[in-house]
Amino acid sequence: MAHDPNQVREPVQNILEIIRTCRADLRKSDRKVANVVLDDPKLILNDTVAELAARAEVSQPTVLRFCNAIGCSGYPDFKLRLAQSLALGMPATHSVLAGSDTPDQVVEKIFDYTLTSLDWARYHLDKAAIGNAIEMLIAARRIEFFGFGASGIVARDGQQKFPLFGVPCGVEVDFHQQIMQASMLEAGDTCVLISNTGVTRTLMDVARIAKERGAAVLGIVGASDAPLKSYCDVTLVVETLENTSIYTPMTSRIAALVIMDILSTAVALRRDEDQDHQQAFIAMKQRLNEARFN
């Protein structure tokens, strides 16, 4: 069958995270294989079926059954997906930071953790919801971004990007200003709420007021069960592997910034069909270049 160059290839889910997630549900003997793999996946990369069976103290058929249990078509497929996962970075379980870590270890762990978590977010992202969000933003007469803390940083990033594409934008990170701004929204406006937890009561109030005013509401949250979802017309769930460890890198913010790049780029590509806007954008870039030292 000929390959369609326009077909979007779905990302392959990180096999190490699959093993970590389903380990408790595996048979006892299969779990022994899972433990060995997760303990040192790099060591397993060059093992034959017999060598992995010996490490786990199980039979070779058990290793093959383990491969099937985690969704692989066989041992070669397992080895391939293991190599792909290691290329993306070690799973979150291997990236826990400790006070005794050297600077080199901190560098490796944070990069590994971030790459793995971003791949996890990509795999779980609802592409149909992304499409709906893009259409909502393209149709917006004005866009207002709302968020607190780290989510406020993402909101400011959105406010910095979208005016470049001919859309008036604002950003509010203060509670009172958010309520005031939401109360001034109108039909044709879009309200973008960013909250990793999705439980911030103020943002629910903002969403309710915005909808009462006739504005469209887009939510960007980090959990599929976030209460904020019920207040939004469209919700993007940006799931990461972040946990409550004090030293955990804030990958949720990085993932949300990537989503903001996706949305702004998609809107820009659509807006570039407008020749007047394209010329204005080129002129703006030229003025910025002239302001820099050569």
C-alpha positions as a Markdown table, in Angstrom:
| # | Residue | x | y | z |
|---|---|---|---|---|
| 1 | Met | 0.0 | 0.0 | 0.0 |
| 2 | Ala | 1.4 | 3.4 | -1.0 |
| 3 | His | 2.2 | 5.8 | 1.9 |
| 4 | Asp | 0.0 | 8.9 | 2.1 |
| 5 | Pro | 2.4 | 11.8 | 2.8 |
| 6 | Asn | -0.5 | 13.9 | 4.1 |
| 7 | Gln | -1.5 | 11.2 | 6.7 |
| 8 | Val | -0.7 | 12.3 | 10.3 |
| 9 | Arg | 1.2 | 9.6 | 12.1 |
| 10 | Glu | 0.0 | 9.0 | 15.7 |
| 11 | Pro | 2.8 | 9.1 | 18.3 |
| 12 | Val | 3.8 | 5.8 | 19.8 |
| 13 | Gln | 3.0 | 5.7 | 23.5 |
| 14 | Asn | 6.1 | 5.5 | 25.7 |
| 15 | Ile | 6.3 | 1.7 | 26.5 |
| 16 | Leu | 8.1 | 2.4 | 29.9 |
| 17 | Glu | 5.1 | 4.5 | 31.0 |
| 18 | Ile | 2.7 | 1.7 | 29.8 |
| 19 | Ile | 4.7 | -0.8 | 31.9 |
| 20 | Arg | 4.7 | 1.5 | 34.9 |
| 21 | Thr | 1.0 | 2.2 | 34.7 |
| 22 | Cys | -0.2 | -1.4 | 34.2 |
| 23 | Arg | 2.4 | -3.2 | 36.3 |
| 24 | Ala | 0.0 | -3.8 | 39.2 |
| 25 | Asp | -2.5 | -5.5 | 36.9 |
| 26 | Leu | 0.0 | -8.0 | 35.4 |
| 27 | Arg | 0.3 | -11.6 | 36.4 |
| 28 | Lys | 2.8 | -12.2 | 39.2 |
| 29 | Ser | 5.4 | -13.8 | 36.8 |
| 30 | Asp | 4.8 | -11.1 | 34.2 |
| 31 | Arg | 5.3 | -8.5 | 37.0 |
| 32 | Lys | 8.8 | -9.9 | 37.7 |
| 33 | Val | 9.7 | -9.1 | 34.1 |
| 34 | Ala | 8.2 | -5.6 | 34.4 |
| 35 | Asn | 10.2 | -4.9 | 37.5 |
| 36 | Val | 13.5 | -6.0 | 35.9 |
| 37 | Val | 12.8 | -3.8 | 32.8 |
| 38 | Leu | 11.8 | -0.7 | 34.9 |
| 39 | Asp | 14.8 | -1.2 | 37.2 |
| 40 | Asp | 17.3 | -0.7 | 34.4 |
| 41 | Pro | 15.8 | -0.4 | 30.9 |
| 42 | Lys | 19.1 | 0.4 | 29.3 |
| 43 | Leu | 20.6 | -2.8 | 30.4 |
| 44 | Ile | 17.7 | -4.8 | 28.8 |
| 45 | Leu | 18.1 | -3.1 | 25.4 |
| 46 | Asn | 20.6 | -5.7 | 24.1 |
| 47 | Asp | 19.2 | -8.8 | 25.9 |
| 48 | Thr | 17.8 | -11.8 | 24.1 |
| 49 | Val | 14.6 | -13.4 | 25.2 |
| 50 | Ala | 16.6 | -16.0 | 27.1 |
| 51 | Glu | 18.8 | -13.3 | 28.8 |
| 52 | Leu | 15.8 | -11.3 | 30.0 |
| 53 | Ala | 14.1 | -14.4 | 31.2 |
| 54 | Ala | 17.2 | -15.3 | 33.2 |
| 55 | Arg | 17.4 | -11.8 | 34.8 |
| 56 | Ala | 13.7 | -12.0 | 35.8 |
| 57 | Glu | 14.0 | -15.6 | 36.9 |
| 58 | Val | 11.1 | -16.6 | 34.7 |
| 59 | Ser | 10.6 | -18.8 | 31.6 |
| 60 | Gln | 11.1 | -17.5 | 28.0 |
| 61 | Pro | 7.3 | -18.0 | 27.3 |
| 62 | Thr | 6.6 | -15.7 | 30.2 |
| 63 | Val | 8.7 | -13.0 | 28.7 |
| 64 | Leu | 6.8 | -13.3 | 25.4 |
| 65 | Arg | 3.5 | -13.3 | 27.3 |
| 66 | Phe | 4.7 | -10.1 | 29.1 |
| 67 | Cys | 5.3 | -8.5 | 25.7 |
| 68 | Asn | 1.8 | -9.3 | 24.6 |
| 69 | Ala | 0.3 | -8.1 | 27.9 |
| 70 | Ile | 1.8 | -4.6 | 27.5 |
| 71 | Gly | 0.5 | -4.3 | 23.9 |
| 72 | Cys | 3.6 | -5.4 | 21.9 |
| 73 | Ser | 3.3 | -7.8 | 18.9 |
| 74 | Gly | 6.3 | -9.7 | 20.1 |
| 75 | Tyr | 9.8 | -9.4 | 21.6 |
| 76 | Pro | 11.3 | -7.5 | 18.6 |
| 77 | Asp | 8.4 | -5.0 | 18.8 |
| 78 | Phe | 9.0 | -4.6 | 22.5 |
| 79 | Lys | 12.8 | -4.0 | 22.0 |
| 80 | Leu | 12.0 | -1.4 | 19.3 |
| 81 | Arg | 9.5 | 0.5 | 21.4 |
| 82 | Leu | 11.9 | 0.3 | 24.4 |
| 83 | Ala | 14.6 | 1.9 | 22.3 |
| 84 | Gln | 12.2 | 4.7 | 21.2 |
| 85 | Ser | 11.2 | 5.3 | 24.8 |
| 86 | Leu | 14.8 | 5.6 | 25.9 |
| 87 | Ala | 15.5 | 8.0 | 23.1 |
| 88 | Leu | 12.7 | 10.2 | 24.4 |
| 89 | Gly | 14.1 | 10.1 | 28.0 |
| 90 | Met | 13.8 | 7.9 | 31.0 |
| 91 | Pro | 10.3 | 7.6 | 32.5 |
| 92 | Ala | 9.2 | 9.7 | 35.5 |
| 93 | Thr | 9.9 | 6.9 | 37.9 |
| 94 | His | 13.6 | 7.2 | 37.0 |
| 95 | Ser | 13.7 | 11.0 | 37.1 |
| 96 | Val | 13.0 | 11.7 | 40.8 |
| 97 | Leu | 15.5 | 14.3 | 42.0 |
| 98 | Ala | 17.4 | 13.9 | 45.2 |
| 99 | Gly | 19.4 | 16.3 | 47.3 |
| 100 | Ser | 22.5 | 14.1 | 46.6 |
| 101 | Asp | 22.2 | 14.5 | 42.8 |
| 102 | Thr | 25.2 | 16.1 | 41.0 |
| 103 | Pro | 24.6 | 19.0 | 38.6 |
| 104 | Asp | 25.1 | 16.5 | 35.7 |
| 105 | Gln | 22.4 | 14.2 | 37.2 |
| 106 | Val | 20.0 | 17.1 | 37.6 |
| 107 | Val | 20.5 | 18.1 | 34.0 |
| 108 | Glu | 19.9 | 14.5 | 32.7 |
| 109 | Lys | 16.8 | 13.9 | 35.0 |
| 110 | Ile | 15.0 | 17.1 | 34.2 |
| 111 | Phe | 15.6 | 16.7 | 30.4 |
| 112 | Asp | 14.5 | 13.1 | 30.6 |
| 113 | Tyr | 11.4 | 13.9 | 32.7 |
| 114 | Thr | 10.4 | 16.8 | 30.5 |
| 115 | Leu | 10.8 | 14.9 | 27.2 |
| 116 | Thr | 8.9 | 11.9 | 28.5 |
| 117 | Ser | 6.1 | 14.0 | 30.0 |
| 118 | Leu | 5.7 | 16.0 | 26.8 |
| 119 | Asp | 5.4 | 12.8 | 24.7 |
| 120 | Trp | 2.8 | 11.6 | 27.2 |
| 121 | Ala | 0.8 | 14.8 | 26.8 |
| 122 | Arg | 1.0 | 14.6 | 23.0 |
| 123 | Tyr | -0.3 | 11.0 | 23.0 |
| 124 | His | -3.2 | 11.9 | 25.2 |
| 125 | Leu | -4.2 | 15.1 | 23.4 |
| 126 | Asp | -7.7 | 15.2 | 21.8 |
| 127 | Lys | -7.0 | 16.3 | 18.2 |
| 128 | Ala | -10.7 | 17.0 | 17.6 |
| 129 | Ala | -10.7 | 19.4 | 20.6 |
| 130 | Ile | -7.6 | 21.1 | 19.2 |
| 131 | Gly | -9.4 | 21.7 | 15.9 |
| 132 | Asn | -12.5 | 23.1 | 17.7 |
| 133 | Ala | -10.2 | 25.4 | 19.7 |
| 134 | Ile | -8.5 | 26.7 | 16.6 |
| 135 | Glu | -11.9 | 27.5 | 14.9 |
| 136 | Met | -13.0 | 29.3 | 18.0 |
| 137 | Leu | -9.9 | 31.4 | 18.1 |
| 138 | Ile | -10.0 | 32.2 | 14.4 |
| 139 | Ala | -13.6 | 33.4 | 14.7 |
| 140 | Ala | -12.8 | 35.6 | 17.8 |
| 141 | Arg | -13.2 | 39.3 | 17.5 |
| 142 | Arg | -11.1 | 39.7 | 20.7 |
| 143 | Ile | -9.3 | 37.2 | 23.0 |
| 144 | Glu | -8.8 | 37.5 | 26.7 |
| 145 | Phe | -6.5 | 35.2 | 28.6 |
| 146 | Phe | -6.9 | 34.4 | 32.3 |
| 147 | Gly | -4.6 | 32.4 | 34.7 |
| 148 | Phe | -2.9 | 32.4 | 38.1 |
| 149 | Gly | 0.7 | 31.6 | 39.0 |
| 150 | Ala | 2.4 | 29.3 | 36.5 |
| 151 | Ser | -0.8 | 29.3 | 34.4 |
| 152 | Gly | -0.6 | 33.1 | 34.4 |
| 153 | Ile | 2.8 | 32.8 | 32.7 |
| 154 | Val | 1.1 | 30.8 | 30.0 |
| 155 | Ala | -1.7 | 33.3 | 29.7 |
| 156 | Arg | 0.8 | 36.1 | 29.2 |
| 157 | Asp | 2.5 | 34.0 | 26.5 |
| 158 | Gly | -0.8 | 33.7 | 24.7 |
| 159 | Gln | -1.4 | 37.5 | 25.0 |
| 160 | Gln | 2.1 | 38.1 | 23.5 |
| 161 | Lys | 1.5 | 35.8 | 20.5 |
| 162 | Phe | -2.0 | 36.3 | 19.3 |
| 163 | Pro | -2.0 | 40.1 | 18.6 |
| 164 | Leu | 0.6 | 39.4 | 15.9 |
| 165 | Phe | -2.2 | 37.8 | 13.9 |
| 166 | Gly | -4.5 | 40.7 | 13.9 |
| 167 | Val | -6.5 | 39.9 | 17.0 |
| 168 | Pro | -6.8 | 42.4 | 19.9 |
| 169 | Cys | -5.8 | 40.5 | 23.1 |
| 170 | Gly | -5.7 | 41.1 | 26.8 |
| 171 | Val | -4.4 | 39.1 | 29.8 |
| 172 | Glu | -5.5 | 39.3 | 33.4 |
| 173 | Val | -3.8 | 37.5 | 36.4 |
| 174 | Asp | -5.4 | 39.4 | 39.2 |
| 175 | Phe | -8.6 | 38.2 | 40.7 |
| 176 | His | -10.5 | 41.5 | 40.8 |
| 177 | Gln | -9.3 | 42.5 | 37.3 |
| 178 | Gln | -10.4 | 39.1 | 36.0 |
| 179 | Ile | -13.9 | 39.6 | 37.2 |
| 180 | Met | -14.0 | 43.1 | 35.8 |
| 181 | Gln | -12.7 | 42.1 | 32.4 |
| 182 | Ala | -15.0 | 39.1 | 32.2 |
| 183 | Ser | -17.9 | 41.4 | 32.9 |
| 184 | Met | -17.0 | 43.5 | 29.8 |
| 185 | Leu | -16.8 | 40.6 | 27.3 |
| 186 | Glu | -19.4 | 40.5 | 24.5 |
| 187 | Ala | -20.7 | 38.1 | 21.9 |
| 188 | Gly | -17.9 | 37.4 | 19.4 |
| 189 | Asp | -15.2 | 37.5 | 22.1 |
| 190 | Thr | -13.3 | 34.4 | 23.3 |
| 191 | Cys | -12.2 | 33.9 | 26.9 |
| 192 | Val | -9.2 | 31.5 | 27.4 |
| 193 | Leu | -8.8 | 30.0 | 30.9 |
| 194 | Ile | -5.6 | 28.3 | 31.8 |
| 195 | Ser | -5.5 | 26.1 | 35.0 |
| 196 | Asn | -3.4 | 23.0 | 35.4 |
| 197 | Thr | -5.6 | 21.7 | 38.3 |
| 198 | Gly | -8.9 | 23.0 | 36.9 |
| 199 | Val | -10.2 | 23.6 | 40.3 |
| 200 | Thr | -9.6 | 27.3 | 40.7 |
| 201 | Arg | -13.0 | 28.8 | 41.8 |
| 202 | Thr | -12.2 | 32.3 | 40.5 |
| 203 | Leu | -11.7 | 31.0 | 37.0 |
| 204 | Met | -15.1 | 29.2 | 37.2 |
| 205 | Asp | -16.6 | 32.5 | 38.1 |
| 206 | Val | -14.9 | 34.1 | 35.2 |
| 207 | Ala | -16.2 | 31.4 | 32.8 |
| 208 | Arg | -19.7 | 31.8 | 34.1 |
| 209 | Ile | -19.7 | 35.5 | 33.7 |
| 210 | Ala | -18.1 | 35.3 | 30.2 |
| 211 | Lys | -20.8 | 32.9 | 29.1 |
| 212 | Glu | -23.6 | 35.1 | 30.5 |
| 213 | Arg | -22.1 | 37.9 | 28.4 |
| 214 | Gly | -22.3 | 35.8 | 25.3 |
| 215 | Ala | -18.5 | 35.1 | 24.9 |
| 216 | Ala | -17.1 | 31.7 | 23.9 |
| 217 | Val | -15.0 | 30.0 | 26.6 |
| 218 | Leu | -11.9 | 27.9 | 25.9 |
| 219 | Gly | -10.3 | 26.0 | 28.8 |
| 220 | Ile | -6.8 | 24.6 | 29.0 |
| 221 | Val | -6.5 | 22.2 | 31.9 |
| 222 | Gly | -4.2 | 19.4 | 33.1 |
| 223 | Ala | -6.8 | 16.8 | 34.2 |
| 224 | Ser | -9.7 | 15.1 | 32.4 |
| 225 | Asp | -11.9 | 15.4 | 35.6 |
| 226 | Ala | -11.2 | 19.1 | 36.2 |
| 227 | Pro | -14.4 | 20.8 | 37.4 |
| 228 | Leu | -13.6 | 23.8 | 35.2 |
| 229 | Lys | -14.4 | 21.7 | 32.1 |
| 230 | Ser | -18.1 | 21.9 | 32.8 |
| 231 | Tyr | -17.9 | 25.7 | 32.4 |
| 232 | Cys | -16.2 | 25.7 | 29.0 |
| 233 | Asp | -17.5 | 25.4 | 25.5 |
| 234 | Val | -14.2 | 23.7 | 24.4 |
| 235 | Thr | -11.6 | 22.2 | 26.7 |
| 236 | Leu | -8.1 | 21.0 | 26.0 |
| 237 | Val | -6.8 | 18.5 | 28.5 |
| 238 | Val | -3.0 | 18.7 | 28.6 |
| 239 | Glu | -2.1 | 15.7 | 30.7 |
| 240 | Thr | 1.5 | 15.5 | 32.0 |
| 241 | Leu | 3.3 | 13.2 | 34.5 |
| 242 | Glu | 3.8 | 15.9 | 37.1 |
| 243 | Asn | 3.5 | 14.8 | 40.7 |
| 244 | Thr | 3.7 | 16.5 | 44.1 |
| 245 | Ser | 7.4 | 16.0 | 44.7 |
| 246 | Ile | 9.0 | 19.3 | 45.9 |
| 247 | Tyr | 11.8 | 18.9 | 43.3 |
| 248 | Thr | 9.6 | 17.9 | 40.4 |
| 249 | Pro | 10.1 | 20.1 | 37.3 |
| 250 | Met | 6.9 | 22.0 | 36.3 |
| 251 | Thr | 6.3 | 20.2 | 33.1 |
| 252 | Ser | 2.6 | 21.2 | 33.1 |
| 253 | Arg | 3.6 | 24.8 | 32.3 |
| 254 | Ile | 5.9 | 23.7 | 29.5 |
| 255 | Ala | 3.2 | 21.5 | 28.0 |
| 256 | Ala | 0.7 | 24.3 | 28.2 |
| 257 | Leu | 3.2 | 26.6 | 26.5 |
| 258 | Val | 3.5 | 24.1 | 23.7 |
| 259 | Ile | -0.2 | 24.0 | 23.3 |
| 260 | Met | -0.2 | 27.8 | 23.1 |
| 261 | Asp | 2.4 | 27.6 | 20.3 |
| 262 | Ile | 0.2 | 25.0 | 18.4 |
| 263 | Leu | -2.9 | 27.2 | 18.7 |
| 264 | Ser | -1.2 | 30.4 | 17.7 |
| 265 | Thr | 0.7 | 28.8 | 14.8 |
| 266 | Ala | -2.5 | 27.2 | 13.5 |
| 267 | Val | -4.3 | 30.5 | 13.6 |
| 268 | Ala | -1.4 | 32.3 | 11.9 |
| 269 | Leu | -1.4 | 29.8 | 9.1 |
| 270 | Arg | -5.1 | 30.4 | 8.5 |
| 271 | Arg | -4.8 | 34.2 | 8.8 |
| 272 | Asp | -1.9 | 34.2 | 6.3 |
| 273 | Glu | -4.5 | 33.5 | 3.6 |
| 274 | Asp | -5.4 | 37.1 | 4.1 |
| 275 | Gln | -2.9 | 39.1 | 1.9 |
| 276 | Asp | -3.4 | 42.4 | 3.8 |
| 277 | His | -2.6 | 40.7 | 7.1 |
| 278 | Gln | 0.4 | 38.9 | 5.6 |
| 279 | Gln | 1.8 | 42.2 | 4.3 |
| 280 | Ala | 1.2 | 43.9 | 7.7 |
| 281 | Phe | 3.0 | 41.0 | 9.5 |
| 282 | Ile | 6.0 | 41.2 | 7.1 |
| 283 | Ala | 6.3 | 45.0 | 7.7 |
| 284 | Met | 6.2 | 44.4 | 11.5 |
| 285 | Lys | 9.0 | 41.9 | 11.3 |
| 286 | Gln | 11.0 | 44.3 | 9.1 |
| 287 | Arg | 10.7 | 47.1 | 11.7 |
| 288 | Leu | 11.8 | 44.7 | 14.5 |
| 289 | Asn | 14.9 | 43.7 | 12.4 |
| 290 | Glu | 15.7 | 47.4 | 11.9 |
| 291 | Ala | 15.6 | 48.0 | 15.6 |
| 292 | Arg | 18.4 | 45.4 | 16.2 |
| 293 | Phe | 22.1 | 46.0 | 15.9 |
| 294 | Asn | 23.7 | 44.4 | 12.8 |
